[in-house]
Amino acid sequence: MIQSGISAKRRPEYVHTGDCRMVSGRSKPATKAQVMETLQNTAARACEICRADSALGLLDL
């Protein structure tokens, strides 16, 4: 899941696993490729609760 911010630009803010308790209504389903691209090319971070980056095998981006 990719969570967008609340600003008018709705930039990606966090990446979550699908079952994370921190997922908000601003989150949308995403593929592994989309998550990788988001983490590498934006200021978005992996959620500190569910550690989506670790769940996908992405330890250091």
C-alpha positions as protocol buffer text, in pm:
chain_id: "A"
residue {
  index: 1
  type: MET
  ca { x: 0 y: 0 z: 0 }
}
residue {
  index: 2
  type: ILE
  ca { x: 122 y: 351 z: -79 }
}
residue {
  index: 3
  type: GLN
  ca { x: -11 y: 627 z: 145 }
}
residue {
  index: 4
  type: SER
  ca { x: -36 y: 980 z: 6 }
}
residue {
  index: 5
  type: GLY
  ca { x: 11 y: 1294 z: 207 }
}
residue {
  index: 6
  type: ILE
  ca { x: -268 y: 1537 z: 289 }
}
residue {
  index: 7
  type: SER
  ca { x: -139 y: 1829 z: 82 }
}
residue {
  index: 8
  type: ALA
  ca { x: -302 y: 1927 z: -245 }
}
residue {
  index: 9
  type: LYS
  ca { x: -21 y: 1753 z: -436 }
}
residue {
  index: 10
  type: ARG
  ca { x: -88 y: 1416 z: -265 }
}
residue {
  index: 11
  type: ARG
  ca { x: 273 y: 1301 z: -284 }
}
residue {
  index: 12
  type: PRO
  ca { x: 357 y: 950 z: -158 }
}
residue {
  index: 13
  type: GLU
  ca { x: 436 y: 963 z: 211 }
}
residue {
  index: 14
  type: TYR
  ca { x: 457 y: 606 z: 347 }
}
residue {
  index: 15
  type: VAL
  ca { x: 463 y: 250 z: 219 }
}
residue {
  index: 16
  type: HIS
  ca { x: 275 y: -17 z: 420 }
}
residue {
  index: 17
  type: THR
  ca { x: 205 y: -387 z: 400 }
}
residue {
  index: 18
  type: GLY
  ca { x: -157 y: -468 z: 317 }
}
residue {
  index: 19
  type: ASP
  ca { x: -238 y: -575 z: 674 }
}
residue {
  index: 20
  type: CYS
  ca { x: -72 y: -282 z: 853 }
}
residue {
  index: 21
  type: ARG
  ca { x: -283 y: -118 z: 1124 }
}
residue {
  index: 22
  type: MET
  ca { x: -147 y: 224 z: 1024 }
}
residue {
  index: 23
  type: VAL
  ca { x: -298 y: 217 z: 671 }
}
residue {
  index: 24
  type: SER
  ca { x: -521 y: 519 z: 618 }
}
residue {
  index: 25
  type: GLY
  ca { x: -797 y: 607 z: 375 }
}
residue {
  index: 26
  type: ARG
  ca { x: -530 y: 784 z: 169 }
}
residue {
  index: 27
  type: SER
  ca { x: -359 y: 450 z: 92 }
}
residue {
  index: 28
  type: LYS
  ca { x: -388 y: 264 z: -236 }
}
residue {
  index: 29
  type: PRO
  ca { x: -283 y: -89 z: -331 }
}
residue {
  index: 30
  type: ALA
  ca { x: 51 y: -111 z: -514 }
}
residue {
  index: 31
  type: THR
  ca { x: 266 y: -371 z: -684 }
}
residue {
  index: 32
  type: LYS
  ca { x: 616 y: -456 z: -563 }
}
residue {
  index: 33
  type: ALA
  ca { x: 759 y: -262 z: -859 }
}
residue {
  index: 34
  type: GLN
  ca { x: 554 y: 46 z: -768 }
}
residue {
  index: 35
  type: VAL
  ca { x: 666 y: 24 z: -405 }
}
residue {
  index: 36
  type: MET
  ca { x: 1031 y: -10 z: -506 }
}
residue {
  index: 37
  type: GLU
  ca { x: 1006 y: 288 z: -739 }
}
residue {
  index: 38
  type: THR
  ca { x: 830 y: 495 z: -474 }
}
residue {
  index: 39
  type: LEU
  ca { x: 1092 y: 419 z: -209 }
}
residue {
  index: 40
  type: GLN
  ca { x: 1382 y: 486 z: -447 }
}
residue {
  index: 41
  type: ASN
  ca { x: 1254 y: 795 z: -628 }
}
residue {
  index: 42
  type: THR
  ca { x: 1049 y: 991 z: -375 }
}
residue {
  index: 43
  type: ALA
  ca { x: 1076 y: 1109 z: -16 }
}
residue {
  index: 44
  type: ALA
  ca { x: 833 y: 834 z: 92 }
}
residue {
  index: 45
  type: ARG
  ca { x: 945 y: 608 z: 376 }
}
residue {
  index: 46
  type: ALA
  ca { x: 859 y: 257 z: 483 }
}
residue {
  index: 47
  type: CYS
  ca { x: 619 y: 243 z: 777 }
}
residue {
  index: 48
  type: GLU
  ca { x: 805 y: 191 z: 1103 }
}
residue {
  index: 49
  type: ILE
  ca { x: 529 y: -39 z: 1232 }
}
residue {
  index: 50
  type: CYS
  ca { x: 494 y: -294 z: 951 }
}
residue {
  index: 51
  type: ARG
  ca { x: 837 y: -245 z: 786 }
}
residue {
  index: 52
  type: ALA
  ca { x: 708 y: -300 z: 433 }
}
residue {
  index: 53
  type: ASP
  ca { x: 1062 y: -264 z: 298 }
}
residue {
  index: 54
  type: SER
  ca { x: 1180 y: -564 z: 502 }
}
residue {
  index: 55
  type: ALA
  ca { x: 868 y: -764 z: 413 }
}
residue {
  index: 56
  type: LEU
  ca { x: 952 y: -716 z: 44 }
}
residue {
  index: 57
  type: GLY
  ca { x: 1320 y: -794 z: 91 }
}
residue {
  index: 58
  type: LEU
  ca { x: 1430 y: -434 z: 37 }
}
residue {
  index: 59
  type: LEU
  ca { x: 1670 y: -367 z: 319 }
}
residue {
  index: 60
  type: ASP
  ca { x: 1878 y: -74 z: 195 }
}
residue {
  index: 61
  type: LEU
  ca { x: 1748 y: 164 z: -70 }
}
